[in-house]
């Protein structure tokens, strides 16, 4: 006899990031029974994010909740060697990302979802998902599975979809010498395929870079080099408060539905292929995925999951496909003599990007 705990639900959401918690919330609000599975013990930790969000995300949660909002930013500055600094008005917020994710998970719980933390989705056997937790295995039977489990999605593998291309990223928390009310983006030929960033958090800042995986062995030496350049510019102190790393999906939107499974957020490729921005699109995809899953349960068929693919592609497909094309052209020309012109054609701060 199988002694493993056995659970059932209408919708199983794997991953309690912005996409997963939002999907669980909207599915539960539509009347579905929902289990939200999170492999980490604490939702949102460790933080692997530069922590900037655009203002429209306040549609999904109250950004004035305690511990969420750190500071506002009014603009983005783009630095390219040999070119004047380009300032773009992009109002947004720097947040505490762990609190942000936790607030979203709380909203899912308030809607009626059940959250299981410290549980890793391991296998899919027939109509069951086997999850591994501290106390052993748990078997979960659900009618719909939503994979919101990030760039290295297990659900994506179950669907037989190849893993998407990603940048590898690393980040330091550092001390600012003077306050900043802008995000800063730095392009250099040595930061191959990506960029460096400095995002302020009051008296501190997130300093990081993302590069093509072919340069993975150089990631930490390059991050140290980049940090020293900003120290020399007088922007930051030498001290490193903490560090983190992760993957940034840059492949764009792909197939996101198969059988009773759909993908949302980074697992679906909703992260922008050029900027790496992902939170806003993750929330949008989570809402649509949750509603589609609940509707599939209500109707007793999987047609709404097919409609989810169409709806999300209609909303995000053009922007993400354009970004994917721009990334390909950028990499084709990365090593050419006029590096600054390559970036001007590829980065969202310049008019050429939209042509």
C-alpha positions in Angstrom: 0.0 0.0 0.0 1.2 3.5 -0.9 1.8 5.4 2.4 2.7 8.7 0.9 0.2 11.6 1.7 -2.3 12.0 -1.2 -3.9 15.3 -2.0 -6.4 16.4 -4.7 -7.3 19.7 -6.1 -8.7 21.3 -9.3 -5.6 23.4 -10.1 -2.1 22.7 -9.0 0.2 25.7 -9.4 3.9 25.0 -9.2 6.0 28.0 -8.1 4.9 30.8 -5.8 6.6 33.7 -7.5 4.6 36.6 -9.0 3.1 34.5 -11.8 2.3 31.5 -9.6 0.7 33.3 -6.7 -1.3 35.4 -9.1 -2.5 32.4 -11.0 -3.5 30.7 -7.7 -5.3 33.7 -6.5 -7.4 34.2 -9.7 -8.2 30.5 -10.0 -9.4 30.4 -6.4 -11.4 33.5 -6.9 -13.2 31.8 -9.8 -14.2 28.9 -7.5 -11.4 26.3 -8.2 -9.7 24.4 -5.4 -6.0 25.3 -5.6 -2.8 24.0 -4.2 0.2 26.3 -4.6 3.5 24.4 -4.4 6.7 26.3 -3.6 10.1 24.6 -3.3 11.6 27.2 -1.1 10.9 27.2 2.7 10.1 30.9 2.6 8.3 32.5 -0.3 10.5 35.2 -2.0 13.8 34.2 -0.4 16.5 34.4 -1.4 15.9 37.5 -3.6 17.2 37.1 -7.1 16.0 40.4 -8.6 17.2 44.0 -9.2 13.9 44.9 -7.5 12.5 47.6 -9.8 8.9 47.4 -10.8 6.8 49.6 -13.2 4.0 51.5 -11.5 1.1 49.6 -13.2 1.8 46.6 -11.0 -0.3 48.3 -8.4 -3.3 46.8 -10.2 -2.4 43.5 -8.5 -1.5 44.5 -5.0 -1.4 47.6 -2.7 2.2 48.8 -3.0 1.7 50.9 0.2 1.6 47.8 2.3 4.3 47.8 5.1 7.7 46.8 4.0 7.0 46.8 0.3 8.0 50.1 -1.2 11.6 51.3 -0.7 11.8 54.4 -3.0 10.6 55.9 -6.2 12.7 56.3 -9.3 11.9 58.9 -11.9 14.2 57.9 -14.8 16.6 55.5 -16.4 20.1 56.4 -17.4 21.9 54.5 -20.2 25.7 54.5 -20.4 27.5 53.5 -23.6 31.2 53.9 -24.0 32.0 57.1 -26.0 28.4 58.3 -26.0 26.6 60.9 -23.9 24.4 59.6 -21.1 20.9 58.9 -22.3 18.2 59.7 -19.8 14.7 58.3 -20.3 11.7 59.2 -18.1 10.5 55.8 -16.7 8.8 56.3 -13.4 8.7 53.2 -11.2 9.4 51.8 -7.8 12.2 50.0 -6.1 10.6 47.3 -3.8 11.7 44.7 -1.3 11.1 41.7 -3.6 10.8 39.2 -0.9 7.9 41.1 0.7 6.4 41.7 -2.7 6.2 37.9 -3.4 5.0 37.2 0.1 2.1 39.7 -0.3 1.1 38.1 -3.5 1.2 34.6 -1.9 -1.0 36.0 1.0 -3.5 37.3 -1.5 -3.7 33.7 -3.0 -4.2 32.3 0.5 -7.0 34.9 1.2 -8.7 33.8 -2.0 -8.8 30.2 -0.7 -5.6 28.6 -2.1 -3.5 26.1 0.0 0.2 26.9 0.1 2.8 24.1 0.6 6.3 25.4 1.0 9.5 23.4 1.0 8.0 21.1 -1.6 9.8 20.4 -4.9 7.8 19.0 -7.8 9.8 15.9 -8.8 7.8 13.7 -11.2 4.6 13.5 -13.1 3.0 10.0 -13.1 -0.2 9.7 -15.1 -2.6 12.1 -13.5 -0.5 12.7 -10.4 2.4 15.0 -9.5 4.9 13.6 -7.0 6.4 16.3 -4.8 9.3 16.0 -2.4 9.3 17.8 0.9 11.1 17.6 4.2 8.7 14.9 5.5 8.9 12.8 2.3 6.9 12.4 -0.8 3.4 13.9 -1.5 1.2 12.8 -4.3 -1.1 15.4 -5.8 -3.9 14.8 -8.3 -5.2 17.8 -10.1 -7.3 18.5 -13.2 -5.0 21.4 -14.4 -1.3 22.1 -13.8 0.1 25.6 -14.0 3.9 25.7 -14.3 5.2 29.0 -12.9 8.4 27.5 -11.8 10.9 29.8 -13.4 13.6 29.6 -16.1 14.5 26.0 -15.4 10.9 24.9 -15.3 10.1 21.2 -14.4 6.7 21.6 -16.0 8.2 22.8 -19.2 10.2 19.5 -19.3 7.1 17.5 -18.6 5.6 19.2 -21.7 8.6 18.2 -23.8 9.6 21.8 -24.5 13.3 22.5 -24.6 14.7 24.8 -22.0 14.8 28.4 -23.1 18.0 30.5 -23.6 19.0 32.5 -20.6 21.6 35.0 -19.5 23.5 34.2 -16.3 23.4 37.0 -13.8 25.0 37.9 -10.5 24.4 40.8 -8.2 26.0 42.5 -5.2 24.2 44.7 -2.6 26.5 47.7 -2.2 26.5 51.0 -0.3 25.8 54.2 -2.3 28.0 57.3 -1.7 25.1 59.7 -2.6 21.4 59.1 -3.1 20.0 58.2 -6.5 16.6 58.7 -7.9 17.4 56.9 -11.2 18.2 53.4 -12.4 21.4 53.1 -14.3 22.2 50.7 -17.2 25.7 50.1 -18.4 26.8 48.6 -21.7 30.3 47.4 -22.4 31.7 45.0 -25.0 33.0 42.8 -22.1 29.4 42.3 -20.7 28.6 40.1 -23.6 25.0 39.9 -24.6 23.7 41.8 -21.6 24.4 44.8 -19.4 25.4 46.0 -16.0 23.0 47.8 -13.6 22.9 50.0 -10.6 19.4 50.2 -9.0 19.2 52.4 -5.8 17.6 51.3 -2.5 17.9 54.4 -0.4 21.5 54.3 1.0 22.2 51.0 -0.8 21.9 49.7 -4.3 21.7 46.5 -6.3 24.7 46.3 -8.6 24.8 43.4 -11.1 25.3 42.2 -14.6 23.9 39.5 -16.9 25.9 37.9 -19.7 25.6 35.2 -22.3 26.2 31.7 -20.7 29.2 31.2 -22.9 31.0 33.7 -20.6 29.7 32.0 -17.4 33.2 31.4 -16.1 34.0 35.1 -16.3 30.8 36.2 -14.5 32.2 36.9 -11.1 35.5 38.4 -12.3 33.5 40.7 -14.6 31.1 41.6 -11.8 34.1 42.6 -9.6 35.6 44.6 -12.5 32.3 46.4 -13.0 32.0 47.1 -9.3 35.5 48.6 -9.2 34.6 50.9 -12.2 31.7 52.3 -10.2 33.8 52.7 -7.1 36.3 54.7 -9.2 33.5 56.8 -10.5 32.6 57.7 -6.9 29.1 56.2 -7.0 29.5 53.3 -4.5 31.6 52.1 -1.6 33.9 49.1 -1.7 31.9 47.1 0.8 29.7 44.3 -0.4 26.6 43.7 1.8 25.5 40.5 0.2 25.4 38.8 -3.2 23.0 36.7 -5.3 22.7 35.1 -8.7 20.3 33.5 -11.1 19.1 33.1 -14.7 17.3 35.6 -16.9 15.2 34.1 -19.7 15.8 35.8 -23.1 14.1 33.4 -25.5 10.7 35.0 -25.7 7.3 33.5 -25.6 7.0 29.9 -26.9 4.5 27.0 -26.7 2.8 27.4 -23.3 0.1 24.8 -23.4 0.0 21.0 -23.7 -2.6 18.6 -22.5 -3.7 19.8 -19.0 -0.6 21.9 -18.5 0.1 25.6 -19.1 3.0 27.8 -18.3 3.2 31.3 -16.8 5.8 33.9 -16.0 9.5 33.1 -16.6 8.6 29.4 -17.4 6.5 30.7 -20.3 9.2 33.1 -21.5 7.3 36.3 -20.7 10.5 38.0 -19.5 11.6 40.7 -22.0 14.4 39.3 -24.2 16.3 42.6 -24.2 15.7 44.3 -20.9 15.2 41.2 -18.7 12.1 42.8 -17.1 9.8 40.1 -16.0 7.6 41.0 -13.0 4.9 43.0 -14.9 4.4 40.3 -17.6 4.5 37.6 -15.0 1.6 39.1 -13.2 -0.4 39.5 -16.4 0.3 35.9 -17.4 -0.6 34.6 -14.0 -4.0 36.3 -14.0 -4.9 34.9 -17.4 -3.6 31.5 -16.6 -5.5 31.3 -13.3 -8.8 32.3 -14.9 -8.3 29.9 -17.8 -7.5 27.0 -15.4 -10.6 27.7 -13.4 -12.7 27.9 -16.5 -11.4 24.6 -17.8 -12.4 23.0 -14.5 -15.9 24.6 -14.7 -16.5 23.5 -18.2 -15.0 20.1 -17.7 -12.7 20.4 -20.8 -9.4 21.8 -21.7 -10.5 24.3 -24.4 -9.9 27.3 -22.1 -6.2 26.3 -21.9 -5.9 26.6 -25.6 -7.5 30.0 -25.4 -5.0 31.0 -22.8 -2.2 30.5 -25.3 -4.0 32.7 -27.8 -4.9 35.4 -25.3 -1.4 35.7 -23.9 0.2 35.7 -27.3 -2.2 38.4 -28.4 -1.2 40.6 -25.4 2.5 40.0 -25.2 3.6 38.3 -28.4 4.4 41.3 -30.5 6.5 43.0 -27.9 8.4 39.8 -27.0 8.9 38.7 -30.6 10.3 42.1 -31.4 12.6 41.9 -28.5 13.7 38.4 -29.6 14.5 39.7 -33.1 16.4 42.7 -31.7 18.5 40.3 -29.4 19.4 38.2 -32.4 20.6 41.2 -34.4 22.4 42.6 -31.4 24.4 39.4 -31.0 25.1 39.2 -34.7 26.7 42.6 -34.5 28.1 42.6 -30.9 31.8 42.3 -32.0 31.7 45.0 -34.7 33.8 48.1 -34.4 30.9 50.5 -33.7 29.6 48.9 -30.5 27.7 52.0 -29.6 25.6 51.9 -32.8 24.8 48.2 -32.1 23.4 49.2 -28.7 21.5 52.2 -30.1 19.7 49.8 -32.5 19.0 47.3 -29.7 18.1 49.1 -26.5 14.7 50.4 -25.6 15.9 53.9 -24.7 16.6 54.7 -28.3 14.2 55.3 -31.2 16.0 52.8 -33.4 14.9 49.9 -31.2 11.3 50.4 -32.3 12.0 50.3 -36.0 
